[in-house]
Amino acid sequence: MDKSEPPTLFVIGNQAAVKTWGDYAIDLTGTKIAAEGNTDDFNLYGADGKFVSQGYCYECFGVIANPDLISKAGHDINQIHQFSD
């Protein structure tokens, strides 16, 4: 960061950011914001076990296919499981 003091609020969005910025983060264990979460599956922790980032944004991606066009191309939609198929 190009400043002498860390920010009040900062997004630590992945484990690489934990390694870079985790020393600036407070331990969120036992805080009100930690109690608001309904899962800890996406929380991030430092190597020392410090709870430094609460998961808040989830993204998922999928592929939508037109089975009729797949069939016309000579393929079976049920045999396609990944991009390389």
N, C-alpha and C positions, 0 to 999 in steps of 0.2 A: 504494500500500500504506500502511496505517496503522501504520507502524513505521519506525524509523530505519535498520535494516539489512535488506538483501534476504534472503529465505529461502534455506536450503541447497538445497532441491529445489523446483522450480516448473514447472508445466506451461505450455508455450508451444504452443498447439494450432493456431494458424493465422497467416497472414501479418499480420493486424491486430495480434495479440498480439506478434509479432516487433517491430513498430513501437513498441508501447507498452513492452515489457519487455526488448527485445533488448540494451539497454545494460547490464542487470544480468547477462546470461548470459555464461558463459565460452565460448570457442571449443572445440567438441568434436572438431575435426579431430585425428586421430591418437590419440584416447583409446581405452581398452579397450572402452568401451560402443559407440563408433563402429565398431570392428572386429567387433562382434557382429552388426551388421545385415547382411542378405543383399541389400538394395537401398537405394539412396539416393533412390529416386523420391519418397518422401514426407517427406524431411528438409526442414527450413526453414532459410533462410539470411538474414542481415541484408543491407542494401543494400551493405555493405562486403565481402560474401562470407563473413562469419563464420558457421560452422555452429553454430546456436544451439539446434536442437531436432531430435531423432531421432524419426521417425515410429514410432508404437507401436500405434495403434488405428485400424482401418479399418472403415468401415461402408459398406454398399451397400443399396439399396432396389430392390424390383421390384414388379410388379403381377401378381397371380395372378387368372386369369379362368376361368370355367366355360364352355367352348366350346358346350355344349348350350344353356345359358341365353342366350348371345350369339346363337346361331342362332335360338332361339325368339323373340327380340326383333327378328328380321329383319335381323341384321347378320352379317358374315363376320369371324371372328376374325383371318384373315390380312390384313384391310384396316385393322386397328387397330394403330397404331404409337406413338401418344402420347395423352395425356389428352384433347386437343381433338378427336380422331377420335371 
